[in-house]
Amino acid sequence: MKKSFLLYTVSGLLFYSSTNLSYALRSVTPPTIDSSSRPVHAECPTNTSGVFDPYKDPCDGMGKRYPSHPPHSSSEANVSSPSTAPSSSRLTTGNTTSSPSQNPKHTREEIEDVQSHTTTTQNTPITQSSPTEMASTTGTDSTTDVAKSRRRSGVSSSSSEKTPSNSAISSQSEATQSSPNLQSTSANSESTGPILTRPTVEQSLTSNASELSAISVRPAAGKLTSQETSESLKPAPVQPISPIKQFEKLAQIENISAGVEIQNGKTITLHNKKIQDKWSALDAEGKNSKIEMNGGSVDAGFIALSVSNGGEIEATDITVTAETAALVNIEGIINLTDSSIHVTGKSEANGIIFRNNLYRAPQRRHPRNAERNANTIQEQDITGKVNLENTKLFVENGTGISLYGTNTNGVISLKNSEIHADVLSKNIKNESGSTNTFTLVADHSSLEGRVRTSENNKTSFDLKEGTKWLLKPNKNTANNDRISEDDTISYDYRQFGLDEKSFSNLSVLRLTDSVIMFDKPMEGHYQTLFIGPQLRKEDGIAHTAAVYSATGVAEIYVNTQWNKHSPVTEQQTDRIVINGDVSGNTIVHINLQETDKTITDSSVVWGEQMAPLPLGTHGVSIIQVSGQANENSFTLAGNYMTIGGQPYKYVLKGYKPGTSHESQSLLGKSSNFWDFRLQNAYIDKDKKVRALLPQVANYLTLPNTLFSSGFADVNNQNRLLDAMRTAVFDAADHKQHNLFFSSYGEKVTLSSNRGPLRYGYDADVNYKALQLGIILATSDSKDISAHFGLLGAYGKLAFTPKEMQDSEKTTLDKWSLAAYSTIEHSNGLYLNTLLSYGRLKGNVTTALVGNAAKLDGTEILNLSATIGQKLATSIKGLVFEPQAQLIYQNLMFDIFSDANGLKVDMGNPRQWLIRFGGRLTKTITAVEENKAVSFYGKMNVIRTFGDGKTIKIADTFDLDPTGSSIEGGMGVNAYLSQKIVLNADISYRQKLQKTGVSGINVSGGIRYHF
C-alpha cells in the first residue's frame, strides 16, 4: 500500500513536470487541461482532518482510492544494472524500470515503449519532439491514462540482482540524456549538479523526462495502439543536448546507492554499501527473492527495509536509519545480526511493522465443510517473521512493533538484542471478525515500553534466559490510548482506575529465568499489566487455560505506595491482573514509594483500628488471578519486607477464592478470585497482632543475654580471689607472684512473662570464656594484707530467641579487662573489688537476611564489690563465710540501623544485682607432702533491679526484668604443691518467678606461684 501512495505522488509530479517541459521548450501555448477529463473519486474526499495513515486508510489522502485487486503479472524483462557500477538511481530487477523514487511496475507494452526511447548511447545527442507533438502526447487524456495505467499495475516491489557488466540501465541512460532545459520547474525539484545529494523524487523527474512521452501514450479505450502512436511521433529537429560524461557521474556517487528492489525470486548481495533513498531503501518481493547485505548502512526517509509475499532480507553488521518505519514485513522474512536500527520520526514512527497482504483475495468460506474452512484459514494466516541477533532497535518517539490490517500474523525472535521504544508494541484490530496474532520470543534480551492489544487480537510474549522487560508509560502524548465511552479500552480504564498511558495488556506471558520491571511512576501514575483475554462486561471473568507461566527464577518488580486500607481503585500501586490460570512460582519485588503518613507507632491503636475490618481488605492488592493458582504462585522476595522503618513484617498474602473480598475485586463483582495482597503478617489474626521482624526478637533479648554473661565473668573472677585467700601453707606464699588461668561457661535460659503476643521472647544462651590473671603487687602489714592485679577474658556468646519464625543463633565475641584488689584483715574480714571494661564484636543474624545488624564497638562496664567474713567452727578445717555482693552493669550501645532499615535505639540498659549468702569450706592438708585439698559448698539468693526498661524501634518495646533467683553450688581447690593449685566449680541458678534466668555454670582453672 505504501507504494500505491507513493505512486500517486510521483504521477502527479511527473505530470506537473511534463507541462513545464513544454513551456521550457518555448512551445505554443501549453495545453489546457480539462478538469472534466480527470478521474473522479466521489467516495474518497480529500483528507484534511488529520494525519494520513497509509496502513489504515483505503484512500491515499488526496481523493483517490487504492486498487482493490492484485497487480497484473507480466513477463520478465531484461532491464538490469551492473553490480559493479555504483549509481544514484534505483537498482531494479525483474519487471521494473524505476527511478530513485518508488515507481510502479509497467506492463509489457510500457516497458517496450520505454526501451525504444532509451537505446541511444550515452554520448549520442538526443533530439526532442516538437512542441506541438509534445503537447499532443502530454495532454489531459494521456496524463490521465498514465495515472490509470499506474493504478492498474499495482504496487511494485523493489528488487535488484547481479547482472552482466554490459547490461544497460534505462534510468541511467535517461539521466545522461537530460538537459538543464528539461529540468522540472517544480518548487521542490533539484538540478543535477556536481554536488552529491540523496536521491529524491524531485531528482527523478529529470531522469524521467524522456520516459514521460513513452509512458503517457499508453492507449486508452478507442485510442491508437502504442506501436501506431510511436510511428506517428516524428521527432522535430532541435539543437542537440550535450551529454553528461559517465565518469563524472561515477565520481559523484562514489559508494552511495539509491534504493534496491528485487522480485520474482532474484537474489542480490551488497557488501559495505551505503544505501540512501527518500522512500524505500531495500525491498524484496516474492518467494525466494532475497537481499543479502554485509556491512554498510541504510538510510531511508520512509521505509528502510521491507519484504512482502515471501521476500527475504538478511543483513549483518549494518546501521539502519529511517524516519517513519525501519522494517516493514508483509508475509516475508527479515534477519538482522550485529546491527543497529534507529527510527527518528517524531510521530507515527514504527520500528517493525507487520501487515497483511492487501491484494490477497479473501477465500470463500464453506459453511458445511469444516475441513475446507480450516485449510482456507491456514492458507490465509501466513506469518511474517523478523529475527534479530545482537541487534538494537531504538524508536524514541514511536512504537517498537506494530500490527495492522486483518488476519495479520507476526513473529519476532530476539537473541542478545534490545528494543527501546516509547511503546513496545501495538496489536491493533482494524476490522471486526478478524484476528491479528503477534508472538515475541526473547532470549537474553532487553525490552522497553508498554504493550497494547485490541479485543480479539492475540499477543504472546515468551521471555527466557535472563530477558528483562521494562514496562514504562509512554512519554510522547501522541502515543496515548484514545479513550471513548463506547470503546472497550474505556471500560478497562474505568475498571482499573488508570490513565491513557499506563495500561498494558497481552494474551499470554511466559517467563523463564527472566524479569519484568515496572518503571518508577510518572507524576503519580502507576501501571497495570493485564494478561489474558479481555474481561467480559457481564460477569467480568473469562475462564481460560494457563495464560501466565513461570519457570526457573521468574521475577517481577513493582512499585507500591503503602496504605493499610483503601478501596482497590484508589490504591497507588503497579498491578498485574491475570484473567486465566497461572502455573509456576514467581518472586515479587516491591519497591516502596511514599508511605502512608497515618501509620501509628502504637500496636494497641493499630489493633483497635484494624480489628473490625476483614483481613481481605487490609493492605494493597498487587496481583489478582481469576483462574487456578496457589498460595506460592507469587511470593515476596525474602519472604517479607519492611515499610517506613517499622519493625513489623509485611508479606505478600494470597487469599484464595472464597476468602478474598468482593469489594477488592478487579475481575468483576465476585469473590471467586485469587488476591495476592501486601499486608501485615499477623501472629493473631483475630486480635490483629502484627508480627515482628525476626531480628527484633534478638534486640529484645540482647540486654538480658549480656547481663547474664557479665554476671558469669564477675562470678568466676570472685572464685579466683576466694581461692587466693585460702591459706593452706605459710604466709610467704602470698608474697609470691601468681599467674592464673581458667576456663568457664554457662548455659542458661532467659524467660519472659509476657509471651509473643506482647512481644516477650524466651532465649537460649550459651557462653564460653577463657580468663588469664596475674598478681601485680602485694602489700602486707601486721594485720592487713592486700593484693592487686589484672584479669583479662575472652568469651564467645551465642543466643537464640524462641518462638520467633526465621530467628537464628547470634554469636558475639566479647573482650574484657578487669582490675582487681583484695584486702583481708587478720580477723578474717575481707573485701574484693573489681572494675571491668569490655567490648563486643559481631552481628545480629537471622535466617532470612543473615547479618541484620553490626554490634561492633558496643561497650560494657561492670563494677563489683564483695564483702565477707571467715568464721572458724569447732570442727578442724571447717570455715563458714557469709558473703554479700553488689554488681552494677551498664551496656553502652550506639543507635544503629540494620539491614532492613530499622533505626534501633537500645537506650543503654543497666542492671543492679545483689547477691547474699555464704559458703562452707573444709580443708584437708598433708603437710609432709606439701599437698592439700579443700571442698566447699555455697548458697546465694540473687535479686536484680533497675533493668526491664524499654527500647525504641519506631515503636516502643518493653524489656523483661531478670527478677529474683536462687543459686547453689560446690567446688574444690587442689594444692598439688606449693606452686600449683587446681580449682573447679559448678553451680545452678533457678529463677523464682515466671520471668528471669535459669541455668548451669561450670568453671575450672589453675594457679601457678612463681
Buried (B, 14 or more C-beta within 10 A) or exposed (E): BBBBBBBBBBBBBBBBBBBBBBEBBEBEEBBEBEEEEEEEBEEBEEBEEEEBEBBEBEBBBBBBBBBEEBBEEBEEBEBBBBBEBBBBBBBBBBBBBBBBBBBBBBBEBBBBBBBEBBEBEBEEEBEBBBBEBBBBBBBBBBBBBBBBBBBBBBBBBBBBBBBEEEEBBBBBBBBBBBBEBBBBEBEEBBEBEEEEBBBBBBBBBBBBBBBBBBBBBBBEEEBEEBEEBBEEBEEEEBEEBEBBEEEEBEEBBEEBBBBBBBBBBBBBBBEEBBBBBBBBBBBBBBBEBBBBBBBBBBBBBBBBBBBBBBBBBBBBBBBBBBBBBBBBBBBBBBBBBBBBBBBBBEEBBBBBBBBBBBBBEEEEEEEEEEEEBEEBEEEBBBBBBBBBBBBBBBBBBBBBBBBBBBBBBBBBBBBBBBBBBBBBBBBBBBEEEBBBBBBBBBBBBBBBBBBBBBBBBBBBBBBBBBBBBBBBBBEBEEBBBEBEEEBBBBBBBEBBBBBBBBBBBBBBBBBBBBBBBBBEBBEEEBBBBBBBBBBEEEEBBBBBEBBBBBBBBBBBBBBBBBBBBBEBEEBBBBBBBBBBBBBBBBBBBBEBBEBBEEBEEEBEEBBEBBEEEEBBBBBBBBBBBBBBBEEEBBBBBBBBBBBBBBBBBBBBBBBBBEEBBEEBBBBBEBBBBBBBBBBBBBBEEEEBBBBBBBBBBBBBBBBBBBBBBBBBBBBBBBBBBBBBBBEBBEEEBBEEEBBBBBBBBBBBBBBBEBEBEEBBBBBBBBBBBBBBBEBEEBEEEEEEBBBBBEBBBBBBBBBBBBBBBBBBBBBBBBBBEBBBBBBBEEEBEBBBBBBBEBBBEBBBBBEBBEBBBBBEEBBBBBBBBBBBBBEEEEEEBEBEBEBBBBBBBBBBBBEBEBBBEBEBBBBBBBBBBBBBBBBBBBBEBEEEEBBBBBBBEBEBEBBBEBBBBEBBBBBEBBBBBBBBBBBBBBBBBBBEEBBEBBBBBBBBBBBBEEBBBBBEBBBBBBBBBE
